[in-house]
C-alpha cells in the first residue's frame, strides 16, 4: 500500500512538472498560464543579485514601494499635473508629460471604454495615479482628450483619450522614460491616449490605405491580396547559435538562469526590467517553427502575462537594436537565447 501511494505521488509530480504547475484555469489560446511562487528574488539588470528576495513589490519597479527622493512620485498619488505638455522622446515619438516634464504612462490592463483603473494597492505605490485636479491641455493636446475617472478611494484620476494615466516612481528627473515597456504592459502615453510607440507608427499621412484621397476609388483599382496572419513567434537561423526564437519584430528572445521553470520563480525584477523586457503572452496558434505545446504564459507580480517557452519566462534585451541581434547572449553568464526546441543556447565562442 505504501509503495502504491509513493508511486502515485511521483506520477502527480511528473504531471505537474510537465504542465509548468498549471492552475485550475483551463488553457486558453494564449497558452498555458501559471502562477509563480511567492518568493521571487529581486536582481539587478544583469542578475548579479541586489534585492532582499522578499518580493514585497516585485515587478512594479520598486522593491519597497517607496518613491526615490525627488522622483516622479514625490507628490504622491494626488499630485497635480498642471498644464500638460507634449515632448519628443527618442524611439517613442510624442509623449505626454506633466507641467514639470515627468512622463505620463498608461497601463494595458486598464480600460478606456469605459475608463477604469486596475492599478490599486501596491501597484499604485509604484505607479502613482495622476490627479485630474487642475490638469489642463497645453500645446499639442486637445482639451477634449482629457477627462477623469473615479478611483476606488474616491479621488479623481486624469485620463487621456479615456485611459487613466500614471507617473512612474523610478523616473527621477524630467524627461525620464524608465517606465516604458515595464512588464510589457506599461507605456508612455501619446497625446491621443494611445501608447506613444503605436502613435509614432500610425502617422502614415496620405498613404494610409482607405483614407488617402483618391486611393482605391476608381472602378479599375487593383484588388489587394488578403493580409497574411501575423506570426507572433518564429525561428531565425543565427550563424553563431543556430535556430533561435524571435518575437513578431524579429527580436531575439532570452531566458535567465536566475529564473526558475519549476517551481516558477522570477529572478528579473525591479531594475533588471529596465534592461530586460518581459515578452508579452501570445496566441499560441500564431507560432512558426516551434511546437505549440512549448508555448505558455505566466502571470507576473504586476498582473501582466509573460510568454514562457518550455516553462521558462522569456525576455527581449534593450541592447539589441536590430532584428536578429544577439547582444544579450551570455550576458554575465546568465542570459541565453532560446532554441527552436525550447532550450537555452550554448555560450557563443
Helices and strands as residue ranges (DSSP letters): H 2-18, E 32-35, G 72-75, E 83-89, E 93-97, E 105-107, E 111-112, E 115-116, H 122-126, E 136-137, G 143-145, E 146-150, E 156-160, E 163-164, G 182-184, E 186-188, H 196-202, G 205-207, E 233-238, E 242-247, E 254-256, E 260-261, E 264-265, G 270-274, E 276-278, G 292-294, E 295-299, E 305-309, E 312-313, E 315-317, G 331-333, E 335-337
